[in-house]
Amino acid sequence: MRQALDPQRCRVALCAVVAVIVSMSVPAATQTAVDSLERIRSLVDAGALQLALNRIEALQPADTAGARWAQWEALRCELLARLGRYDALLARGASLPERTPLPGICLIESARAAVLQNEPQLARTYAARLLWQSNPTSADVRSARLAVIESYVAEKRGEDAYRSMLRFQQDYQPLERTVTRRFAEALLDLGLDREALNWLGSPDEMTPARLRLQLRSAGLTPDAVVTQARAAFAKTSDPAYWTVVLEAALRQKNPALEVEAREHLLQHRDTRKASVVTESAQRLWQTYLAAASEVGNRERLLVGDDAAWSDYAARRLGAAPFLARAFYAYLAQRAQSADMRHNAQLSLVASLRQAKLDDVALRVMRGSGLPGDALDTQTRYLLGTIAANRNEPGIALEMWGGLQPPPDAKPDEWQLVFARTALRAGDSAASLKAVQRILGGPARLTPELVQSTLDLAQEMVDARSLTEARLVYEALVPLASENRLRETFFGLGRVLELQGEQASAADAYLRSALLAGSPDASALQARLLAGTNLVRAGFRDDARSQFEWILKNTKDPALLDAARRALARL
């Protein structure tokens, strides 16, 4: 007995096919209005943000003066901001004609993106465009003014930031607690302690800003401040308390405490601020080196005696892991032998991972200045895994590039992971090569591996890497079992359809349908798509046969209606 495809997957896909067939009878103007922007909004509501953005890029009208262009553009800006694509958001604004009236959300998100990308003047330009445009909403004006304040903070223009904060408070009081805390912390960063007093909040609340002021005014000892900051972080998980700890460590000239604070700040740093993250990673690496040098001198460790430095790090790993990591960083860069450098790199990354500081491991190693080919192979595996888990496929691909499968992984499974990572990083050629290494191997593919490869091919289709997807499907035809062969032909049909080869697409869909022993959901789906492609290819009699077959082999009302509509159009 032939095995059917996954019923749930078939039902979901079948609904989509029925919608395509029904849409053939909807007038073009109505279909454009109903079947595009609203459908994309439904993708957003379902959490498929990247897919929704891809559809906007494919379907948005080019005419910026069109009736609905602004609605498309507003949704595009929202998605770019939510996905953290700040460079793309700013590039989009720069590529449009200067006089194009951008929606308010585009101007607001562009202003915020400019601050995050360390372009404060550009942020103020977008904020000004919002104010110049007719009838901006009060919420948009408020957001624009906050972006301007942040731009002044980024430029370290303390007086301008302070005056803008005062005017903002006058117009929007009472301010939310998050806003007042941000104002206070920004002013403290700028050295305006007295001005920060305006937004400290309740005296009973030991906020990070209040603790910093207590430290600076000697109202509390550094040890007391650190104790309170640790306790507050344990309750709130607010990383701003590590800024307090760092300031206390610098006052005490405590290298171990400084390392600890900088690690936690890097772990919790706002990843939207790429330049700030890079600077923090580089600063942590410098702190590692400085702390190791200071403690090494104090312990009378000889420069060049790498074994003694490594032994000291190993002995301190349990009691003082922050210092141990500083020593490993020192050896990772300055040890005389490659083996010692590689062991230190691996020990540093392993220690950070054990401390649940995976983000720190990735960021600090990338900020260390060590070239990729200077890193230990096992360290590169670990860093690539961290990057992949953090949805940073580009970094993972950079770390894994040129490596053989790790010893503890099955080669085919590793190649599949690499292929998926490369595809998500935008390198479809590298992805295809990895799949071809799997399919061209001497070993017989397991059903699970075939299914995983089929899933990857579908990802290629979704990413519109159609040439690569087609090659994968074609390579799977002689390798797949009967049930997965149905899925292979169906996927191939989809690729051929998207490539405009309607006759070949219909052939692939029919080969999928004919492998079914009974008219199950998959067969019905394949027949419908075969019929629509036969119509487009001009083979109307062949198409008629498919729709008539559907009428005879299903009682599903939606399918019956779709087939009748299609026949009526022949």
FENDA-V52912 format. One record per residue. RES is the residue in three letters. SS is DSSP state (H for helix, E for strand, C for the rest). PHI is phi in whole degrees, -180 to 180 (NA if undefined). Layout:
RES|SS|PHI / RES|SS|PHI
//
This chain:
MET|C|NA / ARG|C|-75 / GLN|C|-87 / ALA|C|-82 / LEU|C|-72 / ASP|C|-53 / PRO|H|-62 / GLN|H|-65 / ARG|H|-63 / CYS|H|-66 / ARG|H|-62 / VAL|H|-64 / ALA|H|-66 / LEU|H|-63 / CYS|H|-59 / ALA|H|-66 / VAL|H|-66 / VAL|H|-59 / ALA|H|-62 / VAL|H|-65 / ILE|H|-64 / VAL|H|-62 / SER|H|-65 / MET|C|-64 / SER|C|-99 / VAL|C|-91 / PRO|C|-56 / ALA|H|-60 / ALA|H|-64 / THR|H|-67 / GLN|H|-62 / THR|H|-62 / ALA|H|-73 / VAL|H|-94 / ASP|C|-100 / SER|C|-119 / LEU|H|-62 / GLU|H|-66 / ARG|H|-66 / ILE|H|-67 / ARG|H|-61 / SER|H|-68 / LEU|H|-65 / VAL|H|-62 / ASP|H|-61 / ALA|C|-84 / GLY|C|88 / ALA|C|-90 / LEU|H|-69 / GLN|H|-66 / LEU|H|-63 / ALA|H|-62 / LEU|H|-65 / ASN|H|-61 / ARG|H|-68 / ILE|H|-62 / GLU|H|-62 / ALA|H|-85 / LEU|H|-114 / GLN|C|-61 / PRO|C|-59 / ALA|C|-81 / ASP|C|-75 / THR|C|-69 / ALA|C|-95 / GLY|C|-66 / ALA|C|-63 / ARG|C|-112 / TRP|H|-59 / ALA|H|-62 / GLN|H|-68 / TRP|H|-61 / GLU|H|-66 / ALA|H|-62 / LEU|H|-68 / ARG|H|-60 / CYS|H|-63 / GLU|H|-59 / LEU|H|-69 / LEU|H|-60 / ALA|H|-68 / ARG|H|-66 / LEU|C|-86 / GLY|C|74 / ARG|C|-89 / TYR|H|-69 / ASP|H|-63 / ALA|H|-67 / LEU|H|-63 / LEU|H|-69 / ALA|H|-65 / ARG|H|-62 / GLY|H|-61 / ALA|H|-72 / SER|H|-83 / LEU|C|-81 / PRO|C|-54 / GLU|C|-59 / ARG|C|-90 / THR|C|-67 / PRO|C|-76 / LEU|C|-80 / PRO|C|-60 / GLY|H|-56 / ILE|H|-63 / CYS|H|-67 / LEU|H|-68 / ILE|H|-65 / GLU|H|-67 / SER|H|-69 / ALA|H|-62 / ARG|H|-64 / ALA|H|-63 / ALA|H|-63 / VAL|H|-63 / LEU|H|-65 / GLN|C|-91 / ASN|C|62 / GLU|C|-125 / PRO|H|-64 / GLN|H|-65 / LEU|H|-64 / ALA|H|-59 / ARG|H|-69 / THR|H|-64 / TYR|H|-67 / ALA|H|-62 / ALA|H|-66 / ARG|H|-61 / LEU|H|-63 / LEU|H|-70 / TRP|H|-73 / GLN|C|-68 / SER|C|-74 / ASN|C|56 / PRO|C|-68 / THR|C|-70 / SER|H|-63 / ALA|H|-66 / ASP|H|-66 / VAL|H|-63 / ARG|H|-61 / SER|H|-64 / ALA|H|-63 / ARG|H|-67 / LEU|H|-64 / ALA|H|-64 / VAL|H|-64 / ILE|H|-59 / GLU|H|-64 / SER|H|-67 / TYR|H|-67 / VAL|H|-61 / ALA|H|-61 / GLU|C|-87 / LYS|C|61 / ARG|C|-94 / GLY|H|-61 / GLU|H|-64 / ASP|H|-64 / ALA|H|-64 / TYR|H|-64 / ARG|H|-63 / SER|H|-66 / MET|H|-63 / LEU|H|-62 / ARG|H|-66 / PHE|H|-63 / GLN|H|-62 / GLN|H|-62 / ASP|H|-86 / TYR|H|-127 / GLN|C|-71 / PRO|C|-79 / LEU|C|-83 / GLU|C|-67 / ARG|H|-61 / THR|H|-64 / VAL|H|-71 / THR|H|-64 / ARG|H|-65 / ARG|H|-65 / PHE|H|-60 / ALA|H|-63 / GLU|H|-66 / ALA|H|-63 / LEU|H|-67 / LEU|H|-64 / ASP|H|-60 / LEU|C|-89 / GLY|C|81 / LEU|C|-100 / ASP|H|-64 / ARG|H|-63 / GLU|H|-66 / ALA|H|-66 / LEU|H|-58 / ASN|H|-60 / TRP|H|-127 / LEU|C|-79 / GLY|C|83 / SER|C|-65 / PRO|C|-62 / ASP|C|-80 / GLU|C|-100 / MET|C|-87 / THR|C|-73 / PRO|H|-56 / ALA|H|-63 / ARG|H|-64 / LEU|H|-64 / ARG|H|-65 / LEU|H|-67 / GLN|H|-61 / LEU|H|-66 / ARG|H|-68 / SER|C|-92 / ALA|C|64 / GLY|C|-69 / LEU|C|-136 / THR|C|-73 / PRO|H|-55 / ASP|H|-62 / ALA|H|-67 / VAL|H|-63 / VAL|H|-63 / THR|H|-60 / GLN|H|-68 / ALA|H|-66 / ARG|H|-62 / ALA|H|-63 / ALA|H|-67 / PHE|H|-66 / ALA|H|-61 / LYS|H|-85 / THR|H|-110 / SER|C|60 / ASP|C|-83 / PRO|C|-65 / ALA|H|-61 / TYR|H|-68 / TRP|H|-74 / THR|H|-65 / VAL|H|-63 / VAL|H|-61 / LEU|H|-62 / GLU|H|-62 / ALA|H|-67 / ALA|H|-63 / LEU|H|-66 / ARG|H|-67 / GLN|H|-84 / LYS|C|54 / ASN|C|-106 / PRO|H|-64 / ALA|H|-65 / LEU|H|-68 / GLU|H|-64 / VAL|H|-61 / GLU|H|-59 / ALA|H|-65 / ARG|H|-66 / GLU|H|-62 / HIS|H|-68 / LEU|H|-65 / LEU|H|-70 / GLN|H|-61 / HIS|C|-104 / ARG|C|-64 / ASP|C|-64 / THR|C|-68 / ARG|C|-68 / LYS|C|-95 / ALA|H|-59 / SER|H|-66 / VAL|H|-68 / VAL|H|-62 / THR|H|-61 / GLU|H|-63 / SER|H|-65 / ALA|H|-65 / GLN|H|-65 / ARG|H|-66 / LEU|H|-63 / TRP|H|-62 / GLN|H|-63 / THR|H|-66 / TYR|H|-53 / LEU|H|-64 / ALA|H|-66 / ALA|H|-65 / ALA|H|-63 / SER|H|-64 / GLU|H|-64 / VAL|H|-69 / GLY|H|-61 / ASN|H|-65 / ARG|H|-66 / GLU|C|-87 / ARG|C|60 / LEU|C|-84 / LEU|C|-78 / VAL|C|-64 / GLY|C|101 / ASP|C|-88 / ASP|H|-62 / ALA|H|-64 / ALA|H|-67 / TRP|H|-65 / SER|H|-67 / ASP|H|-65 / TYR|H|-63 / ALA|H|-61 / ALA|H|-63 / ARG|H|-72 / ARG|H|-95 / LEU|C|-62 / GLY|C|-79 / ALA|C|-83 / ALA|C|-139 / PRO|H|-61 / PHE|H|-66 / LEU|H|-68 / ALA|H|-58 / ARG|H|-67 / ALA|H|-62 / PHE|H|-67 / TYR|H|-64 / ALA|H|-63 / TYR|H|-58 / LEU|H|-70 / ALA|H|-60 / GLN|H|-102 / ARG|H|-118 / ALA|C|-62 / GLN|C|-76 / SER|C|-102 / ALA|H|-63 / ASP|H|-62 / MET|H|-66 / ARG|H|-63 / HIS|H|-66 / ASN|H|-63 / ALA|H|-68 / GLN|H|-60 / LEU|H|-65 / SER|H|-65 / LEU|H|-63 / VAL|H|-65 / ALA|H|-64 / SER|H|-65 / LEU|H|-65 / ARG|H|-66 / GLN|H|-63 / ALA|C|-84 / LYS|C|61 / LEU|C|-117 / ASP|H|-59 / ASP|H|-60 / VAL|H|-63 / ALA|H|-56 / LEU|H|-67 / ARG|H|-70 / VAL|H|-72 / MET|H|-69 / ARG|H|-74 / GLY|C|-92 / SER|C|-77 / GLY|C|86 / LEU|C|-76 / PRO|C|-67 / GLY|H|-57 / ASP|H|-75 / ALA|H|-91 / LEU|C|-87 / ASP|C|-61 / THR|H|-59 / GLN|H|-66 / THR|H|-64 / ARG|H|-65 / TYR|H|-60 / LEU|H|-64 / LEU|H|-66 / GLY|H|-64 / THR|H|-65 / ILE|H|-60 / ALA|H|-62 / ALA|H|-63 / ASN|H|-67 / ARG|C|-93 / ASN|C|59 / GLU|C|-121 / PRO|H|-63 / GLY|H|-62 / ILE|H|-69 / ALA|H|-59 / LEU|H|-64 / GLU|H|-61 / MET|H|-73 / TRP|H|-88 / GLY|C|-57 / GLY|C|84 / LEU|C|-88 / GLN|C|-78 / PRO|C|-55 / PRO|C|-62 / PRO|C|-60 / ASP|C|-92 / ALA|C|-119 / LYS|C|-72 / PRO|H|-54 / ASP|H|-66 / GLU|H|-65 / TRP|H|-64 / GLN|H|-61 / LEU|H|-68 / VAL|H|-61 / PHE|H|-62 / ALA|H|-62 / ARG|H|-66 / THR|H|-65 / ALA|H|-63 / LEU|H|-63 / ARG|H|-69 / ALA|C|-83 / GLY|C|93 / ASP|C|-105 / SER|H|-68 / ALA|H|-66 / ALA|H|-65 / SER|H|-62 / LEU|H|-63 / LYS|H|-60 / ALA|H|-66 / VAL|H|-65 / GLN|H|-64 / ARG|H|-65 / ILE|H|-70 / LEU|H|-72 / GLY|C|-93 / GLY|C|-74 / PRO|C|-75 / ALA|C|-77 / ARG|C|-74 / LEU|C|-74 / THR|C|-75 / PRO|H|-57 / GLU|H|-66 / LEU|H|-70 / VAL|H|-61 / GLN|H|-64 / SER|H|-63 / THR|H|-68 / LEU|H|-62 / ASP|H|-63 / LEU|H|-66 / ALA|H|-60 / GLN|H|-65 / GLU|H|-62 / MET|H|-62 / VAL|H|-62 / ASP|H|-60 / ALA|C|-85 / ARG|C|60 / SER|C|-92 / LEU|H|-71 / THR|H|-61 / GLU|H|-66 / ALA|H|-61 / ARG|H|-60 / LEU|H|-64 / VAL|H|-67 / TYR|H|-60 / GLU|H|-63 / ALA|H|-70 / LEU|H|-79 / VAL|H|-54 / PRO|C|-80 / LEU|C|-107 / ALA|C|-83 / SER|C|-72 / GLU|H|-59 / ASN|H|-64 / ARG|H|-75 / LEU|H|-67 / ARG|H|-60 / GLU|H|-66 / THR|H|-64 / PHE|H|-64 / PHE|H|-63 / GLY|H|-63 / LEU|H|-62 / GLY|H|-61 / ARG|H|-62 / VAL|H|-64 / LEU|H|-62 / GLU|H|-62 / LEU|H|-68 / GLN|C|-84 / GLY|C|84 / GLU|C|-99 / GLN|H|-64 / ALA|H|-65 / SER|H|-66 / ALA|H|-62 / ALA|H|-60 / ASP|H|-61 / ALA|H|-66 / TYR|H|-61 / LEU|H|-68 / ARG|H|-63 / SER|H|-65 / ALA|H|-66 / LEU|H|-73 / LEU|C|-77 / ALA|C|-79 / GLY|C|-79 / SER|C|-146 / PRO|C|-74 / ASP|C|-82 / ALA|H|-60 / SER|H|-65 / ALA|H|-64 / LEU|H|-61 / GLN|H|-61 / ALA|H|-64 / ARG|H|-63 / LEU|H|-60 / LEU|H|-69 / ALA|H|-61 / GLY|H|-61 / THR|H|-63 / ASN|H|-73 / LEU|H|-66 / VAL|H|-59 / ARG|H|-66 / ALA|H|-80 / GLY|C|92 / PHE|C|-94 / ARG|H|-69 / ASP|H|-65 / ASP|H|-64 / ALA|H|-63 / ARG|H|-57 / SER|H|-61 / GLN|H|-68 / PHE|H|-68 / GLU|H|-67 / TRP|H|-60 / ILE|H|-63 / LEU|H|-61 / LYS|H|-85 / ASN|H|-119 / THR|C|-146 / LYS|C|-115 / ASP|C|-67 / PRO|H|-60 / ALA|H|-67 / LEU|H|-66 / LEU|H|-61 / ASP|H|-65 / ALA|H|-64 / ALA|H|-65 / ARG|H|-63 / ARG|H|-62 / ALA|H|-65 / LEU|H|-64 / ALA|H|-65 / ARG|C|-89 / LEU|C|-75
//
